[in-house]
Structure formats: structure tokens, C-alpha cells
């Protein structure tokens, strides 16, 4: 047995002769002695320790086969997958006026009409539910709750179709939180609502300046009141968008939530993301994922600081995990309000990245989205590959004007991964040792 390509080793400063091994492929962590590590590197580790490390993915029978497995991972996953994840953009309208909104250039009073909604329901039934796949949608905008009747219409019909085929149907909301009150949540839960993602850009003064209503009034109090009303009904993912100048003020937001009974047991996860410059404009990374990123030293410091402050107050933060850009998954789609299809909401600004329509289906996008960009020797040999797989195509597009290279995460992960692992050990100390 041989050590996996896809692991990192960190010494234990307070325990000389001991090391932490972290599998980027399995998100597993173990503590091993210097002697165990030497034997593993030599391919000579046997007995109970060897069996444990093999079971956890730290030892593999054949490194060449492991590399081939990673190269073909999404081919295998797409063939076996029995679920459909769709983002349905109900409108490009919004009741807030966030200065950094990446949809600014194409936002407007654009709403999905009844005819397009019929096509969406018919296509999901025909292509997903009838063949026996479960369906999970994320309703998106603009602000999706400006289209509340359409959420009910689409979900009611798909829920009935899923029930008839004995498959699951559920949905989440990516919402600014201003309209998600208790009454709305109680109406949507029976139709399949299982979660919502809500943004708060720091404490009240910061947030109201960053995310005002279109009228100019602050939205903080409305959003916090709604979170308080629904956090016992709907799992919430909370996030916010920080800058170099204000990130150290964000812990005050967490304290405010705690004072208002929005406690860690009522919140699923908290993840703050940076506002990222784009061609003289400001666009925000979608806090619901950890795809977009930057590598400036201040941002590495800010991300670790905010994660530490989040965990210290008892809230959960996302953990490093096997992850890839949505383009890798055949059965993940963005359905725009007009029925056009994309792989990522950020691509809606680029006509050349449209991959089809709900009426005509999906065209071949292998070349336009450069699907094999990470299938090279450098990436396949990189310990961070399972956390990256070429990174975020949107970030490459912003930097280069085309999806022509990987969004390499090595610099970022070299600077932050060990600290993140140690944070998790500190706040969740029960880990497997060998």
C-alpha cells in the first residue's frame, strides 16, 4: 500500500514526533507518529495501522490507478447520479439596491411568464422525475420571493409529479430575506421548502449602507426580524460580503444575532465572502458556495479571522470538502427566467456561455466551458485537486476574459488549509487517531 497523492501532512508542534495527515479526497484527518509516516511513505506499513489508514483513504493500492480514478471521477459520478439539482431564475428584479450586484448590467423587470413556467415543469417531469430522479431546485433572482405565486405553482405541480413516481422533490431559496417572513415560510414548507440562504453584510450600519432597499431605506431590521421568525422553521445559511476596510466589524453582527436569540442551533452554517473587483466594477462571490476566491494576503487573513470568530461563537462554518465547479456535473442546470440554460448563475451575463433552452434542450458545452482544463499532469499530481478540480470558471473568466486556464487554488490553500484544519480540531476535537 502507498500513500495517496491527495493528502497533506502537518507536524504537531505541541507533540514532537507526531503528525496530522489530512486527506483532501476524503476530508479525513488522523494523527500518526514519525515512524508510522516513514513506513507509509516507504510502502511498508501493515497491520492495524495500515488497515485503518487504507480504510480512511490515506493508503491506496496503486497511485497510478488513484490518479486515473480522479481524472475520471465526474464521468463515473454523472453516469451513476440519480438526482437533479436545478437553479430556477424566476426574475431579474429586486427590491434592494446593492451597489456590488453582479447582475447590475442585465438586471431589470424581467419575470418568468406562465408559458415558460409550463415548459420548465414539463421538462423537469419528462427528463428527471419520470426516469426516477429526485429533484432539488433553488429558486433564484433577482429576488425570487417577488415571484411567490410562481414558486407555489411550479412546486405544487412538481411535488405532485414526484409523489406519483415515488421520488423526492424539494427546494431552497436564495433570497435577500426581506420577504421571507413566518407566513411565507409556513406556506412554502408543505410544498417542499427545505432551506434558505440569506445575506447580512455586517452589523446594521454597514449592512444598511451596503444593501439598502430600492427606496434608500435600510433593510437590516427587516431581514433580522424575518430570520428570527423563521429560523425555527427553515434551515438557514447566513452569509455576508466584506471588504478590506470592514471585515473586522463583522463579528459584531454575530453578537447581535446571538443577543436576538438567533442562536447557532437555529442556523445551519455561516460563511462570509469577499466583494471582488471586476473591471472597475464590484461583483460579489455567491456566499452560498465557496467557489469564487482571491489570493491577496489580506483576504487570506480576513477569511481565517472571520471563520475563527464564527466558530468561537458556536456557529458552524463550511469545512474543506471534495468540491468542483458546477460545470462538471451533467445534471446541474440554471434555468433563466426566459427559458435559456446556463451552468452557473454568474454566466448569465455572457451570451456565449448559454448552453441551450428549456424548449430545445442542452447543447454540447465541452469546448465553450473547457471541461478538461484541469486534466493535466500538474493538477492530477496536486494534493489539493479534490478541493479544486480547476477552481471557479467564473474567476478565470474575470481574470482572462475566457475560460482558458485553471483557477489554481494552491497559493490560497498553502496559506489557509492548515489553519482551517486546526480551527476544526480546536472547536470539534473528537477526531480519529491512529
QUIMOVEN-V481471 format. One record per helix or strand of 2 or more residues. SS is the DSSP state (H for helix, E for strand). FROM is the first residue (numbers start at 1). LEN is the number of residues. Records with the same first field share a line. If there is no record, write none. Layout:
SS->FROM-LEN, FROM-LEN
This chain:
E->2-2, 7-5, 18-6, 28-6, 59-2, 83-7, 134-7, 169-6, 193-7, 236-7, 269-10, 281-4, 332-4, 340-3, 356-2, 361-2
H->34-8, 47-9, 63-9, 73-8, 114-16, 144-22, 182-8, 204-7, 220-11, 247-3, 251-9, 264-3, 297-16, 326-3, 345-5, 351-3, 377-4, 385-3, 393-8, 410-18
